[in-house]
Each structure stands twice: as C-alpha cells, then as structure tokens.
Amino acid sequence: MKKYAFLKTSLCLMPLYFSTAVMANIQDDRKQLADAKMQLYIVQKQNILLKDKLAKEKKKSFNITSIRAHEKLLKEYQQKEVRLYEEYNRVMQEQARKDAKMKALENQIPSLHGDIYVHVDLSDQIMNIYKGDTLVYSWFVSTATEGLVTPTGKYRPYHTEKMHFSKQFDNSPMPWSVFFKDGFAIHGTEYVRSLGYKASHGCVRLHPENAHKLYGLVHQHGYDGVKIHITD
C-alpha cells in the first residue's frame, strides 16, 4: 500500500517539478525575446533607409551598376527581415507555450503542503514564490531606482489593500498592495515595461496580474503563512 501511495503522490507532483524547469530560464527567455525584437526592428529601419536611398539613386544617376548594387543590397536585407520575423514569431510562440503550461500548473498549487515563501532578488530583479519547497511562480519586478532604497531583510505581510493610493507620490495607484515594512509594499504597476529593471521609488512593483495572484495567496494563507525575503 505504501508503494502505491508513494506512486500516487509522485504522479501528482510531477507537473510541479516540471514547473521549476519551465521557469528556470526566465532570464534567458527575456533576453532571447528582447534580442529578436531588437534585431527585427533594426533591419526594418535599415530597409526603409535602403528603399529611400535606392529611389534617390534612380532619380539622380544613370549608373546602372550603382543602381543594381543598391537593389541587390536591398533584396538581401529584405530576405534578412523575413528570416528575423520568422525567428521572432518562433520565440513568441515558444513563450506562449511556456505561459500556457505555467497557467495549467497553477491548478496544482493547492495540493502542495507548506507556507508561501516570497524571495525578491534585487540584483536580478526577479521574484520567486515557493509553496513549501516547490517553486510555483517566477516574475520580474521593479525595485528602487538609483539613489532610493528597497529595504532588505525578512518580513511578513501586515496589511493588504485592493487599491491603495500613494500619499507620498502624487496619489499614484498601487493595485493589489501587500505591505511588509513601514509603508513599503509589493503591488501592481502600470509601468510594465520597466519590470526587470530598477525603476520604483522603493516599493516592489509587479505586473498587475501577478500582483493579484500574490494578493490572493496572502489572503488564502494569512499573514502568518507568508514569508517575504528581500536580498541584494
């Protein structure tokens, strides 16, 4: 009986162990997507300039050799644009596939034992969330920009608000706020493009959807069931 019980537990938890592998390369995934997007953008701009240059060359010159050279170069860059566009789509599709797998794995979280452990790495600008010993989420964050401070240390939540407005910074909206120290909170942000970089006044910013998920975990497990650890 014990053997079959162990097998049942193993099969149940197998997708969650796979989730660790899915999220392990989050930095590489982000870099790959950013590189593909940047390369495509550059070659698209180059093609616009080459088309303009070819048109001017045809107007001002009767040098067929020069015109043919411009046409050949433009054709090469147009082919390059097609290849880069295909690569960009491949990376996007791969990311969508991983996102779909992670969304499906969320349904397994309630079956895990243990408290919620939130680790924020200021150097990598990443938040990893564990349920017991199992990594269940890995998200980019935005913490204090140069000259400002996000406090480091070990904390527990002490207050939450669905929508808080900052009294210090022009009533800036802070959806799904989880406060952990002296007015500092983990919360959603509209500045999603800054996630992964130091850009906040001191709070830990998340994509609103992810902030909502953390807010839900805090309410499900209670303040005493959630640990927050922020490291340099």
VOTIVO-724901 format. One record per residue (C-alpha): residue number from 1; x, y, z; residue in one letter. Coordinates in nm, 3 decimals. Example, Ala and Ser with C-alpha at 12.3 -4.5 7.8 and 13.67 -1.06 7.14 Angstrom:
// VOTIVO-724901
{atom 1 {1.230 -0.450 0.780} 'A'};
{atom 2 {1.367 -0.106 0.714} 'S'};
This chain:
// VOTIVO-724901
{atom 1 {0.000 0.000 0.000} 'M'};
{atom 2 {0.280 0.238 0.086} 'K'};
{atom 3 {0.439 0.174 -0.254} 'K'};
{atom 4 {0.120 0.272 -0.437} 'Y'};
{atom 5 {0.068 0.573 -0.211} 'A'};
{atom 6 {0.416 0.695 -0.299} 'F'};
{atom 7 {0.349 0.640 -0.670} 'L'};
{atom 8 {0.024 0.837 -0.649} 'K'};
{atom 9 {0.199 1.126 -0.475} 'T'};
{atom 10 {0.482 1.123 -0.731} 'S'};
{atom 11 {0.242 1.138 -1.025} 'L'};
{atom 12 {0.051 1.422 -0.862} 'C'};
{atom 13 {0.361 1.632 -0.802} 'L'};
{atom 14 {0.543 1.556 -1.130} 'M'};
{atom 15 {0.389 1.856 -1.315} 'P'};
{atom 16 {0.504 2.086 -1.034} 'L'};
{atom 17 {0.862 1.967 -1.051} 'Y'};
{atom 18 {0.840 2.032 -1.426} 'F'};
{atom 19 {0.731 2.389 -1.347} 'S'};
{atom 20 {1.073 2.456 -1.197} 'T'};
{atom 21 {1.238 2.360 -1.527} 'A'};
{atom 22 {0.991 2.571 -1.724} 'V'};
{atom 23 {1.073 2.881 -1.520} 'M'};
{atom 24 {1.443 2.821 -1.467} 'A'};
{atom 25 {1.545 3.005 -1.784} 'N'};
{atom 26 {1.335 3.319 -1.733} 'I'};
{atom 27 {1.639 3.545 -1.776} 'Q'};
{atom 28 {1.741 3.371 -2.099} 'D'};
{atom 29 {1.384 3.380 -2.231} 'D'};
{atom 30 {1.361 3.753 -2.172} 'R'};
{atom 31 {1.698 3.819 -2.336} 'K'};
{atom 32 {1.615 3.598 -2.636} 'Q'};
{atom 33 {1.284 3.776 -2.692} 'L'};
{atom 34 {1.439 4.122 -2.649} 'A'};
{atom 35 {1.725 4.039 -2.888} 'D'};
{atom 36 {1.488 3.903 -3.154} 'A'};
{atom 37 {1.267 4.211 -3.126} 'K'};
{atom 38 {1.563 4.449 -3.145} 'M'};
{atom 39 {1.722 4.276 -3.446} 'Q'};
{atom 40 {1.391 4.281 -3.632} 'L'};
{atom 41 {1.342 4.650 -3.552} 'Y'};
{atom 42 {1.693 4.738 -3.676} 'I'};
{atom 43 {1.661 4.553 -4.006} 'V'};
{atom 44 {1.316 4.704 -4.067} 'Q'};
{atom 45 {1.463 5.053 -4.023} 'K'};
{atom 46 {1.755 4.963 -4.248} 'Q'};
{atom 47 {1.515 4.851 -4.521} 'N'};
{atom 48 {1.327 5.180 -4.505} 'I'};
{atom 49 {1.654 5.370 -4.545} 'L'};
{atom 50 {1.773 5.144 -4.828} 'L'};
{atom 51 {1.447 5.188 -5.019} 'K'};
{atom 52 {1.475 5.563 -4.985} 'D'};
{atom 53 {1.840 5.558 -5.093} 'K'};
{atom 54 {1.760 5.341 -5.397} 'L'};
{atom 55 {1.481 5.575 -5.503} 'A'};
{atom 56 {1.716 5.874 -5.480} 'K'};
{atom 57 {1.987 5.686 -5.670} 'E'};
{atom 58 {1.747 5.612 -5.956} 'K'};
{atom 59 {1.648 5.979 -5.978} 'K'};
{atom 60 {1.992 6.134 -5.974} 'K'};
{atom 61 {2.202 5.872 -6.154} 'S'};
{atom 62 {2.205 5.675 -6.475} 'F'};
{atom 63 {2.477 5.448 -6.339} 'N'};
{atom 64 {2.315 5.105 -6.385} 'I'};
{atom 65 {2.595 4.934 -6.192} 'T'};
{atom 66 {2.530 5.152 -5.885} 'S'};
{atom 67 {2.154 5.101 -5.909} 'I'};
{atom 68 {2.194 4.722 -5.940} 'R'};
{atom 69 {2.424 4.721 -5.635} 'A'};
{atom 70 {2.162 4.909 -5.431} 'H'};
{atom 71 {1.889 4.673 -5.549} 'E'};
{atom 72 {2.097 4.368 -5.454} 'K'};
{atom 73 {2.168 4.506 -5.107} 'L'};
{atom 74 {1.801 4.588 -5.053} 'L'};
{atom 75 {1.700 4.237 -5.158} 'K'};
{atom 76 {1.947 4.084 -4.911} 'E'};
{atom 77 {1.810 4.293 -4.624} 'Y'};
{atom 78 {1.450 4.214 -4.720} 'Q'};
{atom 79 {1.533 3.844 -4.703} 'Q'};
{atom 80 {1.702 3.903 -4.369} 'K'};
{atom 81 {1.387 4.077 -4.243} 'E'};
{atom 82 {1.178 3.773 -4.340} 'V'};
{atom 83 {1.414 3.539 -4.151} 'R'};
{atom 84 {1.417 3.760 -3.841} 'L'};
{atom 85 {1.039 3.793 -3.847} 'Y'};
{atom 86 {1.009 3.414 -3.855} 'E'};
{atom 87 {1.254 3.385 -3.563} 'E'};
{atom 88 {1.067 3.648 -3.364} 'Y'};
{atom 89 {0.739 3.461 -3.418} 'N'};
{atom 90 {0.905 3.135 -3.313} 'R'};
{atom 91 {1.028 3.291 -2.988} 'V'};
{atom 92 {0.685 3.443 -2.922} 'M'};
{atom 93 {0.514 3.108 -2.981} 'Q'};
{atom 94 {0.760 2.930 -2.752} 'E'};
{atom 95 {0.696 3.187 -2.480} 'Q'};
{atom 96 {0.320 3.148 -2.523} 'A'};
{atom 97 {0.360 2.769 -2.493} 'R'};
{atom 98 {0.551 2.805 -2.166} 'K'};
{atom 99 {0.298 3.054 -2.033} 'D'};
{atom 100 {0.016 2.812 -2.111} 'A'};
{atom 101 {0.195 2.532 -1.927} 'K'};
{atom 102 {0.252 2.751 -1.624} 'M'};
{atom 103 {-0.112 2.857 -1.620} 'K'};
{atom 104 {-0.218 2.492 -1.624} 'A'};
{atom 105 {0.024 2.415 -1.339} 'L'};
{atom 106 {-0.138 2.681 -1.118} 'E'};
{atom 107 {-0.424 2.441 -1.057} 'N'};
{atom 108 {-0.181 2.209 -0.875} 'Q'};
{atom 109 {-0.074 2.468 -0.614} 'I'};
{atom 110 {-0.346 2.384 -0.355} 'P'};
{atom 111 {-0.223 2.022 -0.345} 'S'};
{atom 112 {0.118 2.129 -0.212} 'L'};
{atom 113 {0.199 2.146 0.156} 'H'};
{atom 114 {0.382 2.431 0.327} 'G'};
{atom 115 {0.375 2.808 0.367} 'D'};
{atom 116 {0.425 3.069 0.098} 'I'};
{atom 117 {0.782 3.195 0.069} 'Y'};
{atom 118 {0.843 3.507 -0.142} 'V'};
{atom 119 {1.204 3.579 -0.239} 'H'};
{atom 120 {1.288 3.908 -0.410} 'V'};
{atom 121 {1.636 3.928 -0.564} 'D'};
{atom 122 {1.728 4.295 -0.611} 'L'};
{atom 123 {2.028 4.214 -0.831} 'S'};
{atom 124 {1.831 4.006 -1.082} 'D'};
{atom 125 {1.503 4.197 -1.034} 'Q'};
{atom 126 {1.317 3.868 -1.001} 'I'};
{atom 127 {1.062 3.743 -0.750} 'M'};
{atom 128 {1.044 3.369 -0.691} 'N'};
{atom 129 {0.747 3.232 -0.498} 'I'};
{atom 130 {0.754 2.892 -0.333} 'Y'};
{atom 131 {0.480 2.679 -0.180} 'K'};
{atom 132 {0.674 2.475 0.069} 'G'};
{atom 133 {0.982 2.360 -0.121} 'D'};
{atom 134 {0.832 2.390 -0.470} 'T'};
{atom 135 {0.882 2.691 -0.695} 'L'};
{atom 136 {0.538 2.793 -0.823} 'V'};
{atom 137 {0.596 3.138 -0.974} 'Y'};
{atom 138 {0.888 3.339 -1.109} 'S'};
{atom 139 {0.821 3.701 -1.208} 'W'};
{atom 140 {1.014 4.013 -1.298} 'F'};
{atom 141 {0.988 4.303 -1.057} 'V'};
{atom 142 {1.088 4.667 -1.042} 'S'};
{atom 143 {1.252 4.790 -0.722} 'T'};
{atom 144 {1.415 5.115 -0.608} 'A'};
{atom 145 {1.596 5.314 -0.872} 'T'};
{atom 146 {1.944 5.459 -0.809} 'E'};
{atom 147 {1.951 5.689 -0.505} 'G'};
{atom 148 {1.645 5.527 -0.345} 'L'};
{atom 149 {1.609 5.213 -0.131} 'V'};
{atom 150 {1.406 4.896 -0.124} 'T'};
{atom 151 {1.458 4.752 0.225} 'P'};
{atom 152 {1.628 4.415 0.251} 'T'};
{atom 153 {1.554 4.159 0.517} 'G'};
{atom 154 {1.292 3.906 0.627} 'K'};
{atom 155 {0.932 4.017 0.673} 'Y'};
{atom 156 {0.570 3.908 0.693} 'R'};
{atom 157 {0.277 4.098 0.544} 'P'};
{atom 158 {0.095 4.321 0.790} 'Y'};
{atom 159 {-0.168 4.488 0.569} 'H'};
{atom 160 {-0.327 4.449 0.225} 'T'};
{atom 161 {-0.541 4.673 0.003} 'E'};
{atom 162 {-0.706 4.602 -0.331} 'K'};
{atom 163 {-0.633 4.960 -0.436} 'M'};
{atom 164 {-0.406 5.191 -0.242} 'H'};
{atom 165 {-0.309 5.542 -0.349} 'F'};
{atom 166 {0.035 5.664 -0.250} 'S'};
{atom 167 {0.028 5.962 -0.016} 'K'};
{atom 168 {0.397 6.029 -0.085} 'Q'};
{atom 169 {0.394 6.020 -0.465} 'F'};
{atom 170 {0.100 6.214 -0.611} 'D'};
{atom 171 {-0.167 5.957 -0.526} 'N'};
{atom 172 {-0.005 5.703 -0.759} 'S'};
{atom 173 {-0.225 5.391 -0.784} 'P'};
{atom 174 {-0.093 5.078 -0.612} 'M'};
{atom 175 {-0.332 4.793 -0.700} 'P'};
{atom 176 {-0.323 4.468 -0.503} 'W'};
{atom 177 {-0.088 4.606 -0.238} 'S'};
{atom 178 {0.078 4.376 0.015} 'V'};
{atom 179 {0.253 4.590 0.279} 'F'};
{atom 180 {0.553 4.438 0.454} 'F'};
{atom 181 {0.753 4.719 0.622} 'K'};
{atom 182 {0.686 5.083 0.720} 'D'};
{atom 183 {0.467 5.168 0.421} 'G'};
{atom 184 {0.671 4.964 0.170} 'F'};
{atom 185 {0.458 4.728 -0.035} 'A'};
{atom 186 {0.458 4.476 -0.315} 'I'};
{atom 187 {0.198 4.599 -0.563} 'H'};
{atom 188 {0.092 4.613 -0.925} 'G'};
{atom 189 {0.211 4.881 -1.164} 'T'};
{atom 190 {0.102 5.031 -1.495} 'E'};
{atom 191 {0.468 5.071 -1.592} 'Y'};
{atom 192 {0.505 4.711 -1.702} 'V'};
{atom 193 {0.786 4.796 -1.946} 'R'};
{atom 194 {1.012 4.879 -1.653} 'S'};
{atom 195 {0.973 4.535 -1.496} 'L'};
{atom 196 {1.311 4.365 -1.476} 'G'};
{atom 197 {1.482 4.698 -1.409} 'Y'};
{atom 198 {1.529 4.922 -1.107} 'K'};
{atom 199 {1.272 5.197 -1.153} 'A'};
{atom 200 {1.050 5.234 -0.844} 'S'};
{atom 201 {1.054 5.476 -0.551} 'H'};
{atom 202 {1.123 5.185 -0.316} 'G'};
{atom 203 {0.825 4.951 -0.337} 'C'};
{atom 204 {0.841 4.619 -0.520} 'V'};
{atom 205 {0.639 4.652 -0.840} 'R'};
{atom 206 {0.476 4.362 -1.025} 'L'};
{atom 207 {0.263 4.318 -1.333} 'H'};
{atom 208 {-0.096 4.379 -1.208} 'P'};
{atom 209 {-0.200 4.022 -1.292} 'E'};
{atom 210 {0.089 3.882 -1.087} 'N'};
{atom 211 {0.026 4.124 -0.802} 'A'};
{atom 212 {-0.334 3.999 -0.796} 'H'};
{atom 213 {-0.210 3.639 -0.768} 'K'};
{atom 214 {0.022 3.723 -0.478} 'L'};
{atom 215 {-0.256 3.918 -0.308} 'Y'};
{atom 216 {-0.475 3.608 -0.338} 'G'};
{atom 217 {-0.207 3.381 -0.191} 'L'};
{atom 218 {-0.166 3.614 0.108} 'V'};
{atom 219 {-0.539 3.607 0.175} 'H'};
{atom 220 {-0.558 3.230 0.132} 'Q'};
{atom 221 {-0.271 3.156 0.371} 'H'};
{atom 222 {-0.294 3.452 0.608} 'G'};
{atom 223 {-0.020 3.690 0.715} 'Y'};
{atom 224 {0.143 3.424 0.935} 'D'};
{atom 225 {0.153 3.181 0.643} 'G'};
{atom 226 {0.358 3.409 0.417} 'V'};
{atom 227 {0.728 3.495 0.447} 'K'};
{atom 228 {0.891 3.770 0.240} 'I'};
{atom 229 {1.268 3.774 0.200} 'H'};
{atom 230 {1.439 4.055 0.007} 'I'};
{atom 231 {1.810 4.019 -0.075} 'T'};
{atom 232 {2.072 4.223 -0.261} 'D'};
